[in-house]
C-alpha cells in the first residue's frame, strides 16, 4: 500500500492543523516533530550498528546486501552483453 497525497489534500490537512492548533503553535509543533524524527533516526542507526557489531563479533557475514548487489550487476551485464547484438540490428 503506497501513500500518495496530492497538493489539494496537503492544503486541507494544513488548514485543519491551523484551525485546531492555531498559527502561533505550528512552528513549535514542527520543531517537536523534527526533533522526534531525528531521535528515531538516531535510534535506528544505533540499533543497526549494534546488530552489525554483534554479527561481526560472532563471525557472521554482514555484507549480504553488497553481495546481492554484485550479483544483480553481474546479471545486468550478462543481459546487456546478450541484447547488444539484438539492439544493433534494429
N, C-alpha and C positions, 0 to 999 in steps of 0.2 A: 504494500500500500504506500503510495507516494503522497507527499503533502505538497500540493501546489496551491499557492494563494495569489490571486490576481491583484492588480493595483486597487481596484474598487473595494475588494474585501479588506485590504490593508487599511484603506481610508476609513471604512466603517469601524474597524477594530480600534483605530486611533481615536476616532470620535467618541466611542464608548469609553475608552480609557480616560479621555479628557473630562467627560461628563461625570464619571464615577469618582476619579481621584482629584480632579482639578489641575489646572495648568501649572500651578506652582509646585506640585508634588511629582510631576513627571521626571525632571532631572534626577531627583533623589531615587525614584524607582529604577530609572535606567542605570544609575551608579550601582545600586544594590544588585540588579540583575547581572551587570558586567562583572562585579566582584564575585558573585556566586558562580558564574560560568568559568571564571579564571580559577577559582578554588577547585571546581570539578575537573577542569583540565589538568591542573597540577596533581590532584589525587590520582587521576587516571594514569598520568605519566609515571608517578611514583609506583603504582601497582605494577605497571608494565616492567619497570626497572627491577623491581623485586622479583617478579616471575622470571625474568631473563637471568638475573644473578643466581637465583636458586637453581635454574636449569643448568647453567654453566658450572656451578659448584658440584652438581650431580653428574656431570659429563654428558648432558643431553645436547643435541644439535639445536641451536636456536635460530639458525639462518634458513629455516624452511621456506620462507617467502622468497628469499633470494634464489634458492634452488628452483622453485617453481617458476620464477620469472625467467631464469636462464633457459629452462625447458620450453617455455612459451616463445621466447625469442628464437630458439632453435627451430621450432615448428614453423614460425613465421618465415624464417629464411628459407626453409625447405619448400614451403608453398610458393614463395616468390621465385625460387630457382625453377620450379616446375611450371609456373604460369608465365614466366618471362618469354619463352618462345611463342606461347599462345597469344600473348598481348601484342607481340611484334607483328604477327601475321595480319592483324586487323587494322 
